[in-house]
Amino acid sequence: MLKKKNDYSVIVYFEDGTKPKKWTYVDKLNGFSMFLHKSHSTWKYMNVYNRRSAKYIRRFYRDSFIPAHIQE
């Protein structure tokens, strides 16, 4: 079986009240969090969804451990 890629959609919320942003094709969550630290430093938390079913999976806060992939 082939490995699935871009399994997640992520909505990111910001500390400064900026409108939340959505990314639809996210593969590795830990790499995505590094991108957020670099490019969107005011992010507060992100909600992660299964991209194919739109099912909510989990919320991650800025300073928490974020794995590459989540087992559902």
mmCIF file of the C-alpha atoms, coordinates in Angstrom:
data_MODEL
# 
_entry.id   MODEL 
# 
loop_
_atom_site.group_PDB 
_atom_site.id 
_atom_site.type_symbol 
_atom_site.label_atom_id 
_atom_site.label_alt_id 
_atom_site.label_comp_id 
_atom_site.label_asym_id 
_atom_site.label_entity_id 
_atom_site.label_seq_id 
_atom_site.pdbx_PDB_ins_code 
_atom_site.Cartn_x 
_atom_site.Cartn_y 
_atom_site.Cartn_z 
_atom_site.occupancy 
_atom_site.B_iso_or_equiv 
_atom_site.pdbx_formal_charge 
_atom_site.auth_seq_id 
_atom_site.auth_comp_id 
_atom_site.auth_asym_id 
_atom_site.auth_atom_id 
_atom_site.pdbx_PDB_model_num 
ATOM 1  C CA . MET A 1 1  ? 0.000   0.000  0.000  1.00 0.00 ? 1  MET A CA 1 
ATOM 2  C CA . LEU A 1 2  ? 1.290   3.443  -0.873 1.00 0.00 ? 2  LEU A CA 1 
ATOM 3  C CA . LYS A 1 3  ? 1.999   5.939  1.863  1.00 0.00 ? 3  LYS A CA 1 
ATOM 4  C CA . LYS A 1 4  ? -0.576  8.695  1.978  1.00 0.00 ? 4  LYS A CA 1 
ATOM 5  C CA . LYS A 1 5  ? 0.686   12.236 1.645  1.00 0.00 ? 5  LYS A CA 1 
ATOM 6  C CA . ASN A 1 6  ? -0.838  15.559 2.545  1.00 0.00 ? 6  ASN A CA 1 
ATOM 7  C CA . ASP A 1 7  ? -3.261  13.896 4.943  1.00 0.00 ? 7  ASP A CA 1 
ATOM 8  C CA . TYR A 1 8  ? -4.104  17.014 6.935  1.00 0.00 ? 8  TYR A CA 1 
ATOM 9  C CA . SER A 1 9  ? -5.896  20.326 6.676  1.00 0.00 ? 9  SER A CA 1 
ATOM 10 C CA . VAL A 1 10 ? -4.902  22.838 9.327  1.00 0.00 ? 10 VAL A CA 1 
ATOM 11 C CA . ILE A 1 11 ? -6.555  26.002 10.606 1.00 0.00 ? 11 ILE A CA 1 
ATOM 12 C CA . VAL A 1 12 ? -4.172  28.293 12.494 1.00 0.00 ? 12 VAL A CA 1 
ATOM 13 C CA . TYR A 1 13 ? -5.297  30.889 15.040 1.00 0.00 ? 13 TYR A CA 1 
ATOM 14 C CA . PHE A 1 14 ? -3.208  33.902 16.054 1.00 0.00 ? 14 PHE A CA 1 
ATOM 15 C CA . GLU A 1 15 ? -2.558  35.717 19.345 1.00 0.00 ? 15 GLU A CA 1 
ATOM 16 C CA . ASP A 1 16 ? -3.092  39.186 17.915 1.00 0.00 ? 16 ASP A CA 1 
ATOM 17 C CA . GLY A 1 17 ? -6.651  38.536 16.737 1.00 0.00 ? 17 GLY A CA 1 
ATOM 18 C CA . THR A 1 18 ? -5.711  38.210 13.066 1.00 0.00 ? 18 THR A CA 1 
ATOM 19 C CA . LYS A 1 19 ? -8.226  36.244 11.016 1.00 0.00 ? 19 LYS A CA 1 
ATOM 20 C CA . PRO A 1 20 ? -7.446  32.476 11.141 1.00 0.00 ? 20 PRO A CA 1 
ATOM 21 C CA . LYS A 1 21 ? -5.683  30.978 8.117  1.00 0.00 ? 21 LYS A CA 1 
ATOM 22 C CA . LYS A 1 22 ? -6.289  27.584 6.547  1.00 0.00 ? 22 LYS A CA 1 
ATOM 23 C CA . TRP A 1 23 ? -3.819  25.292 4.821  1.00 0.00 ? 23 TRP A CA 1 
ATOM 24 C CA . THR A 1 24 ? -5.363  22.370 2.947  1.00 0.00 ? 24 THR A CA 1 
ATOM 25 C CA . TYR A 1 25 ? -2.446  20.111 1.956  1.00 0.00 ? 25 TYR A CA 1 
ATOM 26 C CA . VAL A 1 26 ? -0.182  19.505 4.966  1.00 0.00 ? 26 VAL A CA 1 
ATOM 27 C CA . ASP A 1 27 ? 2.028   16.417 5.139  1.00 0.00 ? 27 ASP A CA 1 
ATOM 28 C CA . LYS A 1 28 ? 4.272   16.577 8.224  1.00 0.00 ? 28 LYS A CA 1 
ATOM 29 C CA . LEU A 1 29 ? 2.858   18.502 11.152 1.00 0.00 ? 29 LEU A CA 1 
ATOM 30 C CA . ASN A 1 30 ? 6.194   19.095 12.881 1.00 0.00 ? 30 ASN A CA 1 
ATOM 31 C CA . GLY A 1 31 ? 7.651   20.629 9.708  1.00 0.00 ? 31 GLY A CA 1 
ATOM 32 C CA . PHE A 1 32 ? 4.531   22.748 9.335  1.00 0.00 ? 32 PHE A CA 1 
ATOM 33 C CA . SER A 1 33 ? 4.933   24.047 12.905 1.00 0.00 ? 33 SER A CA 1 
ATOM 34 C CA . MET A 1 34 ? 8.533   25.055 12.098 1.00 0.00 ? 34 MET A CA 1 
ATOM 35 C CA . PHE A 1 35 ? 7.197   26.962 9.075  1.00 0.00 ? 35 PHE A CA 1 
ATOM 36 C CA . LEU A 1 36 ? 4.688   28.711 11.359 1.00 0.00 ? 36 LEU A CA 1 
ATOM 37 C CA . HIS A 1 37 ? 7.409   29.691 13.857 1.00 0.00 ? 37 HIS A CA 1 
ATOM 38 C CA . LYS A 1 38 ? 9.433   31.218 11.041 1.00 0.00 ? 38 LYS A CA 1 
ATOM 39 C CA . SER A 1 39 ? 6.755   32.841 8.852  1.00 0.00 ? 39 SER A CA 1 
ATOM 40 C CA . HIS A 1 40 ? 3.824   33.436 11.231 1.00 0.00 ? 40 HIS A CA 1 
ATOM 41 C CA . SER A 1 41 ? 5.437   33.964 14.614 1.00 0.00 ? 41 SER A CA 1 
ATOM 42 C CA . THR A 1 42 ? 2.244   35.138 16.347 1.00 0.00 ? 42 THR A CA 1 
ATOM 43 C CA . TRP A 1 43 ? 0.379   31.835 15.941 1.00 0.00 ? 43 TRP A CA 1 
ATOM 44 C CA . LYS A 1 44 ? -1.296  30.577 19.106 1.00 0.00 ? 44 LYS A CA 1 
ATOM 45 C CA . TYR A 1 45 ? -2.713  27.135 18.216 1.00 0.00 ? 45 TYR A CA 1 
ATOM 46 C CA . MET A 1 46 ? -3.725  25.013 15.255 1.00 0.00 ? 46 MET A CA 1 
ATOM 47 C CA . ASN A 1 47 ? -6.624  22.656 14.735 1.00 0.00 ? 47 ASN A CA 1 
ATOM 48 C CA . VAL A 1 48 ? -5.779  19.605 12.629 1.00 0.00 ? 48 VAL A CA 1 
ATOM 49 C CA . TYR A 1 49 ? -8.333  17.841 10.429 1.00 0.00 ? 49 TYR A CA 1 
ATOM 50 C CA . ASN A 1 50 ? -8.285  14.783 8.194  1.00 0.00 ? 50 ASN A CA 1 
ATOM 51 C CA . ARG A 1 51 ? -8.113  16.344 4.751  1.00 0.00 ? 51 ARG A CA 1 
ATOM 52 C CA . ARG A 1 52 ? -10.180 13.663 3.028  1.00 0.00 ? 52 ARG A CA 1 
ATOM 53 C CA . SER A 1 53 ? -13.042 13.324 5.534  1.00 0.00 ? 53 SER A CA 1 
ATOM 54 C CA . ALA A 1 54 ? -12.841 16.795 7.185  1.00 0.00 ? 54 ALA A CA 1 
ATOM 55 C CA . LYS A 1 55 ? -12.963 15.052 10.585 1.00 0.00 ? 55 LYS A CA 1 
ATOM 56 C CA . TYR A 1 56 ? -11.421 17.013 13.467 1.00 0.00 ? 56 TYR A CA 1 
ATOM 57 C CA . ILE A 1 57 ? -8.369  15.205 14.866 1.00 0.00 ? 57 ILE A CA 1 
ATOM 58 C CA . ARG A 1 58 ? -6.593  17.340 17.448 1.00 0.00 ? 58 ARG A CA 1 
ATOM 59 C CA . ARG A 1 59 ? -5.495  20.799 18.598 1.00 0.00 ? 59 ARG A CA 1 
ATOM 60 C CA . PHE A 1 60 ? -1.838  21.695 19.079 1.00 0.00 ? 60 PHE A CA 1 
ATOM 61 C CA . TYR A 1 61 ? -0.604  24.742 20.964 1.00 0.00 ? 61 TYR A CA 1 
ATOM 62 C CA . ARG A 1 62 ? 2.488   26.710 20.004 1.00 0.00 ? 62 ARG A CA 1 
ATOM 63 C CA . ASP A 1 63 ? 4.808   25.360 22.717 1.00 0.00 ? 63 ASP A CA 1 
ATOM 64 C CA . SER A 1 64 ? 3.580   21.748 22.744 1.00 0.00 ? 64 SER A CA 1 
ATOM 65 C CA . PHE A 1 65 ? 5.228   18.701 21.183 1.00 0.00 ? 65 PHE A CA 1 
ATOM 66 C CA . ILE A 1 66 ? 3.944   18.240 17.636 1.00 0.00 ? 66 ILE A CA 1 
ATOM 67 C CA . PRO A 1 67 ? 4.595   14.860 15.964 1.00 0.00 ? 67 PRO A CA 1 
ATOM 68 C CA . ALA A 1 68 ? 5.088   14.425 12.218 1.00 0.00 ? 68 ALA A CA 1 
ATOM 69 C CA . HIS A 1 69 ? 1.961   12.302 11.867 1.00 0.00 ? 69 HIS A CA 1 
ATOM 70 C CA . ILE A 1 70 ? -1.030  11.411 14.063 1.00 0.00 ? 70 ILE A CA 1 
ATOM 71 C CA . GLN A 1 71 ? -2.508  7.955  14.390 1.00 0.00 ? 71 GLN A CA 1 
ATOM 72 C CA . GLU A 1 72 ? -6.289  8.176  14.135 1.00 0.00 ? 72 GLU A CA 1 
# 
